[in-house]
Every structure is written in C-alpha cells, then in structure tokens.
C-alpha cells in the first residue's frame, strides 16, 4: 500500500513504541498521561452487539 496517511500513522506509532521501549504498561501510562494532559476522555459506554449478516 502506498498511502501517505497510512505511512505517517505507522511512522508515528513506531516512534511512540520506541519512546515507551515497546512495553505495553509504559505505553498505556503514556497514553493515559496524554489523555489527562489534553483533557480527552475515552469512550466508556456499553459495548454494542454486533449484527450478524446473512450471506447468500
């Protein structure tokens, strides 16, 4: 795939992973800190049921 947006997203993801030493706990803390810093809340509602579509 040669999509510049996807390429930029992947580059940024790799930078963040490297900053957190590829550690999931460190990554989670980093993301929580960003949410607090920018006053952003994650979605915390009920999960929705997925609909099953009938195939022919």
Secondary structure, 3 states (H helix, E strand, C coil): CCCHHHHHHHHHHHHHHHHCCCCHHHHHHHHHHHHHHCCCCCCCCCCCCCCCCCCC
